[in-house]
């Protein structure tokens, strides 16, 4: 019974009527009370138990954390049925905050996050979010942390500025080509009709050959214009895509270190292409302003890379390694780990394979280093762990919280108006029950220790369901 109601109500978000129908079709309604009232009471109790479990486990797991953990937070708001503040830790995908709020200003964020982080041994050193003023102000003034701009919103501004207008120009050019082709066919038809006439019209004959030649010239001009419009679209697409490819601390092809100066130069070059193409296409003033808005993010993107290298260099220095080994860790081990982590996020198989091959080459190069070979295996594992933590500092997107917002939107749609209890239960399910392919939950990745089984806890605190009421006979129903 607990399994059925947990899976259907908490994982599948089914309504009470569907759960009731399952009991009836399986004839379990003979053993378990499944009226709407009984089901509603049991589901509410289950959601309350989930929240209780989360509080107990978090307190236990937080006490086991010996060091104050430096983390990045991804912050955003979603609006399915009111304002919902969402904060997630991107490495573990652990939800720190999901809370309905009356406002989304700086003070509201500060109050909610301060209360949430009070009992967690963590320090927020970086926030990744969109350019909402309240989030930036909260990050810089309240947390004293670095704000990392969301790459998705930068590329989105470029797409909004260019995609639809350039597509409209292409459709217009295609229409002109179609009319030019139709004109050629019409001139050929008129020429054939004229030549097949036995009695030619009196007067100067129409020069059908010249008209057809002129139509062909117009057709060629139209094709060239279509090619130019398609070329402009492709240029903007490639330059916008390149923003993502260069916004890394390492060259994703070779693993070479990317300095802030190099990043600024590469970003400027791509935006130069975008701006030039938008100008050539004679797009609207609104499109130009959108591109300019996106370009203003270059300084923040460069600052994020600078922040990354400051933290990494500080971490590497704290290891107190000799100069040769320090260089190996920073120039070979770190890019190898970063490319391996990045490859796991790539959706295109061929690109993912290429990233893994680049990472493997760096690992092979690392294995040949004499200073690395001389290290004990325990030290190597510790350095790889530290390199992994350093690589995960660079966060260029808040895509995980955007994905969670999409899930919340679906949940709110199911319930029409998701109350606080259901929202809290959904947060617990995400943190303590949903597992990745490696078998870990978000809580285990965040705290570094596996929590107790959530389902076993529900079994231990849930009473046996009530026996269904005795059904009345037909005669008793008629008398009643």
Secondary structure by P-SEA (a helix, b strand, c coil): caaaaaaacccccccaaaaaaaaaaacccccccccaaaaaaaaaaaaaaaaaaaaaaaaaaaaaccccccbbbbbbccccccbbbbbbbcccccccbbbbcccccaaaaaaaaaaaacccccccccccccccaaaaaaacccccbbbbccaaaaaaaaaaacaaaaaaaaaaaaaaaaaaaaaaaaaaaaaaaaaaccccccccccaaaaaaaaaaaaaaaaaaaaaaaaaaaaaaaaaaaaaaaacccccccccccccaaaaaaaaaaaaaaaaaaaaaacccaaaaaaaaaaaaaaaaaaaaaaaaaaaaaaaaaaacccaaaaaaaaccaaaaaaaaaaaaacccaaaaaaaaaaaaaaaaaaaaccccccccaaaaaaaaaaaaaaaacccccaaaaaaaaaaaaaaaaaaccccaaaaaaaaaaacccccccccccaaaaaaccccccaaaaaaaaccccccccccccaaaaaac
